[in-house]
Amino acid sequence: MHIETQTGVIERGPDRRARYAAGKALRKIVPREALADFSPAANRKALAIVAETERDRIQSLLCLRRKSMEKSPHAFLRGAADVMAADLATQPAPGIRAQVCGDCHLMNFGAFVSPEGHMLFDVNDFDETLPAVDVTVDLRRFATSVVVAALCAQKSERGARAAARAAVKAYRRKVIELASLPPLQAWNERVPLRDVVAKLRNRVLHQAVRAAISAPRSEDDCADNFPKVAPDDAGECRIEEKLPRLFHLDEREAEQFDVTGLIAAAFANLPPHVASLLRRYRLSDIAFKAVGVGSVGTYCTIALFMSPDEEPLFLQVKEAKRSVLERFGLGAWPGAQGARVVEGQRMMQAASDIFLGPMLDPASKREFYMRQLKTRRLGDLTELLQSHDLLDYAKLCGRTLARAHARSTDAMTLAGYMGKSEAFDDALASFAVAREERDLSGD
C-alpha cells in the first residue's frame, strides 16, 4: 500500500533491523577508526581563511571581533567556523546526512523559553545551518570544542580527550535510545531545563541555576547584557546604549538598509495569528547590536516594540549570509539565506520562536531573519553550567545534539554505523585532540 502526495509516493520502508544493518554496512566504506585522523590541506592558512570572511563585514567592528577571538583558544574556535569547515572538507565521512547546526560548539547550546512558556535546553544558534550534510561535520566541531574548552579550563590533554569521548558517547547512546522510539515520540523529545537542574550534582551550581530559573521576568531588564529601556526627552521609550556592543547607528550607517521597512515586510512572512499579535505593539526604537564572536561585523539590530501599556518586546533582526559549509563544498542551499536559517532552526529545535521568519531588504538585497531576542538571564546559564561542571555540561550538549539530528536523519541507520562499542567515541575524541594540536603548533 502507498499514499500519493504532492512530493511523491510514500511507501513502506525498511524496518529497524534493516536500517541498522544499512548503517553498519557503512563501516566497510568509511571505518569508524578512519574518523580519528586529521589531515589538513597542505596550503591551510587559518588566518587567511578568517580574513576572507571579514571582507564583506562592517569594517569598523573588525577590531572588536579580533579582540573577542584573541581572548582564548576557545574564543578563537567560536569565531572561526570557516576554518573548521575548510578542515572538514578534506576529511572522510560516512555519508549519513542530516540538518546540521554547522557551527556546533559548546556555547551554541543554551536555555530559552518556548512559546508555551516552558524553559528548555537546546541547540541555540543556526547562522551556519545547512540540510543534507554529514552528521560528523557537527560532531567533529563539537568534540573539538570540548577538548579546547577543557584545555582552557587547565585540564590535561588526557582529561580533555576523556571529556570529548564522554560527550560523544552521550550523543551515541541518545541516538540509540531515540532509534527505538516511534518517529512521533522521538520528534517530540525535549530537554526541560528543570530536568537538567534536578540532575546537577554540585550543590552550589544547583542552587545558582535554580535561582536564575526562578528569577522574576522583570529582572531581565537588569541583566548585564540585556538591553535596558529608558524614556527620552519626549517621553518615548529608547534602548540605552552600551558601547562597544550596543549603540544607535548614525544617519549614514542607518541608510545602508531600512530596518523599519524590513520589519514591515516581515509581516508578510509571519503567520496571520503571529502578525496579529505583533500589531498590538508599536515600534519604538532600533539599535545596532554586535553579537557573539563569529557574528561580529554582520548587520544585527534590536527593535524595541512597546505595548499600549508600555510593556517591552525586543525582536532581533540579523543578517543571514551564506553558510561557511556551503563555501567549502560540504552542502548546498539554493534559496534565500534567511529562509535557510529559519528552516534549519525549525527542523533542529524542539520549540521555535513564534516570531522567527525570513526577510529581504529590497534596496541592498541583503537577507535577514527575525526572532525574539534571547534573554540574558537564561543565556548566562550556559556559561554557568560550562564553567562549573564542564564534563556534565558537555554530555548534556551531546544528548541534545543527538535529539536535534534525529529530527532529520534516520536514527537507526546512524546507530548502526556508530555501534554499541566505544570505537566511534574514541575516533571522534582522537580527531579533536589531533586537530587542536595542529592549531597549537601554528598556522
C-alpha positions in Angstrom: 0.0 0.0 0.0 1.2 3.5 -0.7 0.0 7.1 -0.5 0.3 9.7 -3.2 1.4 13.1 -2.1 2.4 16.3 -3.8 6.1 15.5 -3.3 5.9 11.9 -4.4 4.8 8.4 -3.2 5.1 7.3 0.5 5.8 3.6 0.6 6.6 1.2 3.4 10.4 1.5 4.0 12.8 -1.0 5.6 12.3 -1.9 9.3 14.6 -1.0 12.2 16.7 -4.1 11.8 17.3 -3.4 8.1 18.1 0.2 8.7 20.6 -0.7 11.5 22.3 -3.2 9.1 22.5 -0.5 6.4 24.3 1.8 8.9 26.6 -1.0 10.0 27.5 -1.7 6.3 28.8 1.9 6.0 31.6 0.9 8.3 33.2 -1.0 5.4 33.2 2.1 3.3 34.4 4.5 6.0 35.7 2.6 9.0 34.9 4.3 12.3 38.6 4.3 13.1 39.2 6.5 10.0 37.4 9.3 11.7 40.2 9.7 14.1 42.7 11.1 11.6 43.1 14.7 10.9 44.8 15.6 7.6 44.5 19.4 6.9 45.1 20.7 3.4 48.7 21.4 2.6 48.1 25.1 1.9 45.9 25.6 5.0 46.2 29.1 6.4 43.8 29.7 9.2 44.2 33.5 9.5 43.9 33.9 5.7 40.6 31.9 5.8 39.3 34.2 8.6 40.4 37.3 6.7 38.5 36.2 3.7 35.3 36.0 5.8 35.8 39.6 7.0 35.7 41.3 3.6 32.0 42.0 3.5 31.6 42.7 7.2 31.3 46.1 8.9 34.9 47.2 8.9 34.7 49.4 11.9 33.7 46.3 14.0 36.5 44.0 12.9 38.8 45.2 15.7 36.1 44.2 18.2 35.8 40.8 16.5 39.5 40.2 16.6 39.8 41.2 20.2 37.0 38.8 21.1 38.7 35.9 19.2 42.0 36.6 20.9 40.7 36.2 24.4 41.3 32.4 24.4 41.7 29.4 22.1 38.0 28.6 22.7 37.0 32.1 21.7 39.1 31.7 18.5 37.4 28.4 17.8 34.0 30.1 18.2 34.8 32.8 15.7 36.5 30.6 13.2 33.7 28.3 11.9 35.1 28.9 8.4 38.5 27.4 9.4 36.8 24.3 10.7 34.7 24.0 7.6 37.8 24.2 5.5 39.4 21.4 7.6 36.3 19.2 7.5 36.0 19.4 3.7 39.1 17.1 3.4 38.1 14.5 6.0 36.4 11.1 5.3 32.7 10.9 6.2 30.2 8.0 6.2 27.5 9.9 4.3 24.8 9.9 7.0 23.1 13.2 6.3 21.0 15.5 8.5 20.2 19.1 9.1 23.3 20.3 10.9 24.0 23.3 13.1 27.1 24.0 11.1 28.8 25.8 14.0 28.4 23.2 16.7 30.4 24.3 19.8 29.6 24.3 23.5 28.5 27.9 23.6 25.9 27.4 20.8 23.7 25.4 23.1 21.6 27.1 25.7 18.4 27.7 27.6 15.4 29.5 26.2 11.7 29.9 26.8 9.3 28.0 24.4 6.2 29.8 23.1 4.2 27.8 25.7 6.4 29.3 28.5 8.5 26.2 29.2 12.2 26.6 29.8 14.1 24.2 27.5 17.7 23.4 26.7 18.6 23.0 23.1 20.9 23.9 20.2 20.5 27.7 20.0 22.4 29.1 17.0 21.7 28.4 13.4 23.6 31.0 11.3 25.6 28.3 9.6 22.9 25.6 9.5 22.5 23.5 6.3 20.4 20.5 5.3 21.7 17.2 4.0 25.2 17.5 5.5 27.1 14.6 7.0 26.5 14.4 10.8 30.2 14.1 11.5 30.6 17.8 10.5 28.7 18.8 13.6 30.2 16.0 15.8 33.8 16.8 14.9 33.4 20.5 15.7 31.5 19.7 18.8 34.2 17.2 20.1 37.0 19.8 19.2 35.1 22.4 21.2 35.0 20.1 24.2 38.8 19.5 24.0 39.6 23.2 23.6 37.3 24.2 26.5 38.8 21.6 28.7 42.3 22.7 27.9 41.3 26.3 28.6 40.0 25.1 32.0 43.5 23.8 32.8 42.6 20.2 32.2 45.4 17.8 30.9 45.3 16.6 27.4 44.3 13.2 28.7 41.5 14.8 30.6 40.4 16.9 27.6 40.3 13.8 25.4 38.3 11.9 28.1 35.7 14.8 28.2 35.3 14.8 24.4 35.0 11.0 24.4 32.3 11.1 27.1 30.4 13.8 25.2 30.3 11.8 22.0 29.4 8.7 24.0 26.4 10.6 25.4 25.4 11.5 21.8 25.7 7.9 20.6 23.7 6.5 23.5 21.0 9.0 23.0 20.8 8.2 19.3 20.4 4.6 20.1 17.6 5.4 22.6 15.8 7.6 20.0 16.1 4.9 17.3 13.9 2.6 19.3 11.1 5.1 19.7 8.2 5.7 17.3 9.0 8.6 15.0 6.4 11.0 16.5 7.7 10.3 20.0 11.3 10.9 19.0 10.3 14.1 17.2 8.6 15.5 20.3 11.5 14.8 22.6 12.5 17.9 24.6 15.1 18.7 27.3 13.3 20.6 30.0 15.6 22.9 32.0 14.2 21.8 35.3 15.2 18.2 34.5 18.7 19.4 33.8 18.8 21.2 37.2 17.5 18.1 39.0 20.5 16.1 37.8 23.2 18.6 38.9 25.5 17.1 41.5 27.2 20.3 42.5 25.0 21.8 45.3 26.3 25.4 44.7 25.7 25.1 41.0 22.3 23.6 41.6 21.2 26.5 43.8 22.6 29.1 41.4 20.8 27.6 38.4 17.6 27.3 40.3 17.8 30.9 41.3 18.3 32.0 37.7 15.4 30.0 36.5 13.1 31.2 39.3 14.1 34.9 38.9 11.1 37.2 38.1 10.8 38.0 34.4 11.2 41.7 35.1 14.8 41.1 36.2 15.8 40.5 32.6 15.9 44.3 32.2 18.6 44.5 34.9 20.9 41.8 33.5 24.3 42.9 32.2 23.9 42.2 28.5 20.1 42.6 28.0 19.0 45.9 26.6 17.7 48.5 29.1 14.8 50.8 28.3 14.7 54.5 29.3 12.4 57.4 28.1 13.9 60.2 26.0 13.1 63.9 26.4 9.9 63.4 24.6 8.8 60.5 26.8 9.3 57.9 24.1 11.0 54.7 25.2 14.5 54.2 23.8 17.2 51.5 24.1 20.1 52.5 26.3 23.4 52.3 24.6 26.2 50.1 26.0 29.3 50.6 24.0 31.0 48.9 22.1 28.4 46.3 21.5 25.0 48.1 21.7 24.6 51.5 20.0 22.4 53.6 17.7 23.5 53.9 14.1 24.3 57.3 12.7 22.2 58.6 9.7 24.8 57.4 7.1 25.0 53.9 8.6 21.2 53.7 9.0 20.7 54.5 5.3 22.6 51.3 4.3 19.5 49.3 5.0 15.9 50.0 6.0 15.2 48.2 9.3 11.7 49.7 9.5 10.9 48.5 6.0 12.3 45.1 6.8 10.1 44.7 9.8 7.1 45.9 7.8 7.9 43.3 5.1 8.3 40.6 7.8 4.6 40.8 8.5 4.0 39.2 5.1 6.1 36.2 6.2 4.6 35.8 9.6 1.6 33.5 10.2 -1.6 35.6 10.4 -2.1 34.9 14.1 1.5 36.0 14.9 1.2 39.1 12.8 -2.0 39.9 14.7 -0.1 39.7 17.9 2.8 41.9 16.7 0.3 44.6 15.6 -0.6 45.1 19.3 2.8 46.7 19.7 4.3 49.8 18.2 7.9 50.2 17.0 9.6 52.5 19.5 13.4 52.3 18.8 16.1 50.4 16.8 19.7 49.9 17.9 22.7 48.0 16.5 24.0 45.0 18.5 27.3 43.2 17.9 26.5 39.7 18.9 28.6 36.6 19.8 32.1 36.2 18.4 31.8 34.8 14.9 28.9 37.1 14.1 30.6 40.4 15.0 30.7 42.6 11.9 27.5 41.3 10.4 24.4 43.5 10.5 22.3 42.8 13.6 19.8 45.2 15.1 17.5 45.2 18.1 14.0 46.5 17.5 12.1 47.7 20.6 8.4 47.4 20.5 6.1 48.7 23.2 2.5 47.8 24.0 -0.1 50.5 24.7 0.6 49.9 28.4 4.4 50.4 27.9 5.4 46.7 28.1 8.5 46.0 26.0 9.1 43.3 23.3 12.6 43.0 21.8 13.0 41.5 18.3 16.3 40.8 16.7 16.8 41.4 13.0 20.0 39.6 11.9 21.8 39.3 8.6 21.9 35.9 7.1 25.0 35.2 4.9 25.8 32.0 3.0 26.8 29.2 5.3 30.5 28.5 5.7 29.7 24.8 5.0 28.5 25.7 1.5 31.6 27.9 0.9 33.8 24.8 1.4 31.6 22.3 -0.5 30.1 20.5 2.4 26.5 21.2 1.3 24.3 23.5 -0.8 21.3 25.8 -0.3 19.6 27.1 -3.5 17.2 29.5 -1.8 17.2 32.7 0.3 19.7 32.7 3.2 17.1 33.9 5.8 14.9 31.0 4.9 17.9 28.7 5.3 18.4 29.8 8.9 14.7 29.8 9.7 14.0 26.3 8.3 17.1 24.9 9.9 16.1 26.2 13.3 12.6 24.8 12.9 14.0 21.5 11.9 16.5 21.1 14.7 15.0 22.9 17.7 12.3 21.3 19.7 10.3 24.5 20.0 11.0 27.5 17.8 10.2 31.2 18.4 6.8 32.3 17.1 8.4 35.5 15.6 11.0 33.6 13.7 10.8 34.5 10.0 13.0 35.4 6.9 13.2 38.8 5.4 14.8 40.7 2.5 16.0 44.3 2.2 14.9 45.3 -1.3 17.4 48.2 -1.5 20.6 46.4 -0.5 19.4 42.9 -1.4 20.8 41.7 1.9 19.0 38.8 3.5 17.9 38.7 7.2 15.8 36.8 9.6 13.9 38.0 12.6 13.4 36.3 16.0 12.7 37.3 19.6 15.8 38.5 21.5 17.1 35.8 23.9 17.1 36.9 27.5 20.5 37.3 29.1 19.2 35.7 32.3 18.9 32.3 30.5 21.9 33.0 28.3 24.1 33.2 31.4 23.2 29.7 32.4 25.2 28.3 29.5 28.4 29.9 30.9 27.5 29.0 34.4 27.0 25.3 33.6 30.1 25.1 31.5 32.4 26.8 33.9 31.3 24.8 37.0 30.8 21.3 35.5 32.3 21.0 32.0 32.0 17.2 31.8 28.3 17.0 32.7 27.6 20.1 30.5 29.4 18.5 27.5 27.4 15.3 27.9 24.2 17.3 28.2 25.1 19.0 24.9 25.9 15.6 23.3 22.5 14.3 24.2 20.8 17.5 23.0 22.6 17.3 19.6 21.5 13.7 19.2 17.9 14.8 19.6 18.3 17.6 17.1 20.0 15.4 14.5 17.3 12.7 14.9 14.6 15.0 13.6 16.1 15.0 10.1 18.0 11.7 9.8 17.2 8.1 10.4 18.5 7.5 14.0 18.6 3.7 13.5 20.9 4.0 10.4 23.1 6.3 12.4 23.0 3.9 15.4 24.1 1.1 13.1 27.1 3.0 11.9 28.2 4.1 15.4 27.5 0.7 17.0 27.4 -0.3 20.6 31.1 -0.3 21.3 33.2 2.8 22.0 35.1 2.8 18.7 33.1 5.8 17.4 33.6 7.8 20.6 37.4 7.1 20.6 37.7 8.1 17.0 36.0 11.5 17.4 37.9 12.2 20.6 41.2 11.4 18.8 40.3 13.7 15.9 39.5 16.5 18.3 42.9 16.2 20.1 44.8 15.9 16.8 43.0 19.0 15.4 43.7 21.0 18.5 47.4 20.0 18.5 47.6 21.2 14.8 46.2 24.6 15.8 48.6 24.9 18.7 51.6 24.1 16.5 50.9 27.3 14.5 49.1 28.5 11.3 
